[in-house]
Amino acid sequence: MLTGYKDAEGYLPGKLFEYLATGLPVLGVGPNNGDAASLLSETASGKMIDSFDTAGIKKELFTQFNAWKLNQSLPVKNAGAEKYSRKTVTDKLVDLLSLR
């Protein structure tokens, strides 16, 4: 949940990357025009819903629950999520620091 953070639109919590790695659908609650929302959309890993959109949150929870009941929820297609894994990001950092 990104609600209540100053400049939440530009905030990418580390936990989000851990959620991506699970391959499970991610439901983000916060600004739907921010960086976290863009990341979820880019990787097709879930949805970001505004914290004031309680009907939208409820609808997405029911959608995911019903998919789970029908055994259709796992895994999501994390298109490009691998490039955000800790290993890949660390490899890029090492390359930037010219340690290889």
N, C-alpha and C positions, 0 to 999 in steps of 0.2 A: 504494500500500500504506500503510495507516494503522496497521499494527501497530507497537507500540513508542512511539507518541506518547502523552504524558501527556494525559489528557482527550480521547482520540481520538474519543469519541462526539460531541463538539461541534466537531470540526475539519472545515472545508471547504477543502481545498487549492485554490489558484487553478488548478492544472493540471486539476482536475475540470471546471471551467467550459470550459476549452479542449477537453477530450475531448467534452463535450456538444455543442459547436459543430461537431464533425466529422460528426455524424450516425451514427457507428459505434457498435455496442454496447460498453458499458463494463463491464468486470469489475473491481469494487473488491474489495480484500482488506483486511478489517478488521472492526470491530464492526458487526454487522448490525442494531443498534438505534440507530445514531447518525444525525447530521444528513446525512452523505454518503449513507447508505443510504436515508434518507427522500427525498432529492433524486432519486436514481436511480429510486426507485419512483414518485415523483410525476410524473416526466417520461417514464416508461417507456423509459428510456435504457440500462438494464442492470441488473446485480445486484451486491449487496454480499454477499460470503461471508466468514464468519469465517476467520481465518488458520489456525485449527487444523482446519478442515474440508477436509482435503486431497482427500477423495473428492468433495466438492461442487465444489471448484475444478476438479478433473480432469474431472468430468462437464460442467460449464459450458464448459470449453475445447473438449471434444469436440463438444458441442452447437453451439457457434459455428463450429467448424471444418467440421462437416458441413453446416451451413447455407451457409457460404461456398462449399464444393465444389458445392453445388446452386444457387449463385448466388441464394440467398434471404436473405442476411444484410444487404444494404444497401438503403436506409438504415433505421435504426430509426425508429419514430414517436416523436419527441421531443415528447410532448404537453406544451406549455408551456415547453419548454427555452429558447425565444426570450426569455422574460422574464428569464432569467439571463445573456443575452449581455452582453459588455462594453459595447456601445452602449446597451442598455436600462438596465443598472445605472447607467451614467454619466449618462444622461438623468435618472434618478430622483434621483441625487445632486445634480445641477444644480438640479432643482426644489426639493429639500429646502433647498438653500443659497440659494434665491430669487435665482438668478443669471439668471433669464429674466424 
